[in-house]
């Protein structure tokens, strides 16, 4: 795949993961998007493996709400992508904002997430620190 196309494919993979995998509760789709040795550091600091993450997300469905990624920044290093962004989760009774970092690896023709970290964000969004 030409280097110029990689960010588009990675952005699509990120969007599909956020909107499709997390919200649908489809464990087969979640499993396909994660590498076998996937690890996630959750909001609480707990370390999750692939099967734990699939189990957690498999209960999600239409009642979960919608996830909208924004401020997505993708950096490509050969067959690896680092994706950072802000996820806004609209639930029936609440709005949650989380910063995320994801590491994706190009596995032949598709991207698979190998690692992630989620950090809760205070509402309203805090101002970024000044740049040196």
MOJOVEN-V551990 format. One record per residue. N is the residue number from 0. RES is the residue in one small letter. PHI is phi as a letter, one per 30 degrees, with the letter a starting at -180 (999 if undefined). OMEGA is omega in degrees with one decimal (NA if undefined). D_LAST is the distance of its C-alpha to the last C-alpha in whole Angstrom. Layout:
N RES PHI OMEGA D_LAST
N RES PHI OMEGA D_LAST
//
This chain:
0 x 999 179.7 37
1 x d -177.7 35
2 x e -177.4 31
3 x d -179.5 31
4 x c -174.4 33
5 x d 180.0 31
6 x e 179.6 28
7 x d -180.0 31
8 x d 179.3 33
9 x d 178.0 30
10 x d 178.0 29
11 x d 178.2 33
12 x d 178.8 33
13 x d -179.7 30
14 x d 178.4 32
15 x d 179.0 35
16 x d -177.1 34
17 x d -174.4 33
18 x d -175.4 36
19 x c -173.2 38
20 x d -174.3 38
21 x d -172.1 37
22 x d -173.4 39
23 x d -175.3 42
24 x i -179.4 43
25 x d -173.8 44
26 x d 178.5 44
27 x d 179.1 45
28 x d 177.6 42
29 x e -178.6 40
30 x e -178.6 41
31 x d -178.4 41
32 x d -178.3 38
33 x c 174.4 37
34 x d -179.0 37
35 x d -180.0 40
36 x c 179.3 37
37 x e 173.7 35
38 x b 177.9 33
39 x b 168.3 31
40 x c -175.8 29
41 x d -178.3 30
42 x e -178.1 28
43 x d -176.5 30
44 x j 179.7 29
45 x d 177.5 33
46 x c -177.8 33
47 x c 171.6 35
48 x c -175.5 37
49 x e -176.5 38
50 x d 177.1 42
51 x d -180.0 40
52 x d 177.4 38
53 x d 179.8 41
54 x d 179.5 43
55 x d -175.6 40
56 x d -176.3 40
57 x d 176.7 43
58 x d -179.6 44
59 x d 178.2 42
60 x a -177.4 44
61 x e -178.6 44
62 x d -177.8 44
63 x d -176.7 40
64 x j -179.9 39
65 x c 177.4 36
66 x c 179.1 33
67 x b 175.8 31
68 x d 176.2 28
69 x b -179.7 25
70 x h -175.9 21
71 x d 177.3 23
72 x b -177.3 20
73 x b 174.8 22
74 x b -176.0 22
75 x c 176.0 25
76 x b -174.9 25
77 x h -177.2 29
78 x c -179.2 31
79 x b 177.5 28
80 x b 172.7 26
81 x c -177.3 23
82 x c 176.1 23
83 x b 179.3 21
84 x a 179.1 22
85 x b 176.6 23
86 x c 173.8 27
87 x c -177.0 29
88 x c 179.3 32
89 x c 176.9 35
90 x c -178.9 37
91 x e -175.7 41
92 x c -172.9 40
93 x a 170.4 36
94 x b -178.1 33
95 x c 175.1 30
96 x b -178.8 27
97 x b 169.9 25
98 x d 178.2 22
99 x b 169.5 24
100 x b 179.2 23
101 x b 173.6 26
102 x c -178.4 27
103 x c 177.2 30
104 x b 177.6 32
105 x d -178.5 34
106 x c -174.9 38
107 x i -175.7 40
108 x c -179.2 40
109 x b 179.7 38
110 x c 175.3 35
111 x b 179.5 35
112 x d 179.4 32
113 x c -177.6 32
114 x a 176.9 29
115 x a 173.4 28
116 x b -178.7 26
117 x b 177.9 26
118 x b 177.8 24
119 x d -180.0 25
120 x c 177.5 23
121 x d 176.2 24
122 x c -9.8 25
123 x d -178.3 24
124 x e 177.0 21
125 x d 178.2 18
126 x d 178.4 15
127 x d 176.8 12
128 x d 179.2 9
129 x d 178.5 6
130 x d -179.3 4
131 x d NA 0
//
